[in-house]
Amino acid sequence: MSRHGSSRHPHTITLYDVPGHSSPQAWIPNIWRVRFILNYKRLRYQTVWLEFQDVERELRKIGAPHSAVRDGRPVYTLPVILDPSRHPQHPPQIVSNANTIAEYLESAYPARPVFPEGSRAMQTLFVHFIQEVFSKPLLPIMVPVSHMQLPDRSQAHLRGPYGSVPVQTLVGPQREQAWMAVKEQFDFLAMIMDKNCGDGDGVVSMGHDVTYADFALCAVLIWIERMSAQDVWARVRTWNGGRWNRLWDRCREYMDEY
């Protein structure tokens, strides 16, 4: 449970997450976005850890909405939060999808906003870019590394019934080509964020205060650091004059895990 509390909101929110390594450790970028907001807003919460093979069963059990439909079948993914009602006669709010959860938490708990007035559209566009463009070149490098560090049951589940590894580890020229694509995205984003150096602190996306956009970006950095500290993070943290390490430091106080 978080040490953060509020007399106005004394109940405990439940965050559903997937453990990394042999012991529970938060690592998935989309779920870290939500964890950042909960910590930043100083909301009381607890984590329920679900391995991949248990996600659909548990989410169906609590009545969570599905996140997509594939081949006519609902797909259940994390993050999901369960926010107990402040009125005993009302059912809890169960919300899925990181962006939907961010909007919900901002509306339900407006103190310490992550969407400063007038910034919601631009931040939404920024976060879309992080998820759909910026992060894509990382997948061939990070997915195999992440897969190997998951608990045994999760690895077996992701390999499927025939034991095939979903993504092969890149080696040689293929790996170097992937690294070049990753570096290109980091360089581009650094160029864009450097435009804040004149009228901002040169670190965060909205000028001086951390916002949802920074949490979405730093969530990717956490994924890198948690799953490949000695290889990928060791490189990334030095790029662009140490910009990404400085952003990490700005967000560090909101990295609690409960």
CORNORKA-V271911 format. One record per residue. N is the residue number from 0. RES is the residue in one small letter. OMEGA is omega in whole degrees, 0 to 359 (* if undefined). Layout:
BEGIN
n->(N,N)
res->(RES,RES)
omega->(OMEGA,OMEGA)
END
This chain:
BEGIN
n->(0,1,2,3,4,5,6,7,8,9,10,11,12,13,14,15,16,17,18,19,20,21,22,23,24,25,26,27,28,29,30,31,32,33,34,35,36,37,38,39,40,41,42,43,44,45,46,47,48,49,50,51,52,53,54,55,56,57,58,59,60,61,62,63,64,65,66,67,68,69,70,71,72,73,74,75,76,77,78,79,80,81,82,83,84,85,86,87,88,89,90,91,92,93,94,95,96,97,98,99,100,101,102,103,104,105,106,107,108,109,110,111,112,113,114,115,116,117,118,119,120,121,122,123,124,125,126,127,128,129,130,131,132,133,134,135,136,137,138,139,140,141,142,143,144,145,146,147,148,149,150,151,152,153,154,155,156,157,158,159,160,161,162,163,164,165,166,167,168,169,170,171,172,173,174,175,176,177,178,179,180,181,182,183,184,185,186,187,188,189,190,191,192,193,194,195,196,197,198,199,200,201,202,203,204,205,206,207,208,209,210,211,212,213,214,215,216,217,218,219,220,221,222,223,224,225,226,227,228,229,230,231,232,233,234,235,236,237,238,239,240,241,242,243,244,245,246,247,248,249,250,251,252,253,254,255,256,257)
res->(m,s,r,h,g,s,s,r,h,p,h,t,i,t,l,y,d,v,p,g,h,s,s,p,q,a,w,i,p,n,i,w,r,v,r,f,i,l,n,y,k,r,l,r,y,q,t,v,w,l,e,f,q,d,v,e,r,e,l,r,k,i,g,a,p,h,s,a,v,r,d,g,r,p,v,y,t,l,p,v,i,l,d,p,s,r,h,p,q,h,p,p,q,i,v,s,n,a,n,t,i,a,e,y,l,e,s,a,y,p,a,r,p,v,f,p,e,g,s,r,a,m,q,t,l,f,v,h,f,i,q,e,v,f,s,k,p,l,l,p,i,m,v,p,v,s,h,m,q,l,p,d,r,s,q,a,h,l,r,g,p,y,g,s,v,p,v,q,t,l,v,g,p,q,r,e,q,a,w,m,a,v,k,e,q,f,d,f,l,a,m,i,m,d,k,n,c,g,d,g,d,g,v,v,s,m,g,h,d,v,t,y,a,d,f,a,l,c,a,v,l,i,w,i,e,r,m,s,a,q,d,v,w,a,r,v,r,t,w,n,g,g,r,w,n,r,l,w,d,r,c,r,e,y,m,d,e,y)
omega->(180,172,178,178,178,179,181,181,188,183,184,175,175,176,179,187,179,182,172,182,183,177,183,176,182,184,186,185,183,180,177,176,181,180,177,182,179,179,182,180,178,179,178,180,175,180,168,184,178,171,189,185,181,188,185,182,183,180,174,183,181,179,180,177,176,185,180,173,181,182,178,183,179,179,182,180,175,14,171,171,172,182,182,181,175,177,186,184,182,179,178,173,178,189,178,181,186,182,178,178,179,179,180,182,179,180,184,183,188,179,182,186,173,174,176,184,177,185,191,182,182,178,178,177,179,182,175,178,180,185,190,182,186,186,187,180,178,189,181,179,190,183,178,179,181,182,184,184,178,174,186,182,180,177,180,180,183,177,179,187,183,174,181,178,185,182,180,178,180,177,174,183,179,180,179,177,178,178,179,179,177,181,179,179,178,179,180,181,177,179,180,184,176,178,177,185,181,183,176,181,178,182,186,189,185,176,185,185,177,182,180,179,179,180,178,179,181,176,176,178,178,176,180,184,183,187,181,184,187,182,187,181,179,176,189,185,180,183,173,176,180,182,187,175,178,177,176,181,178,183,189,185,179,183,178,178,180,*)
END
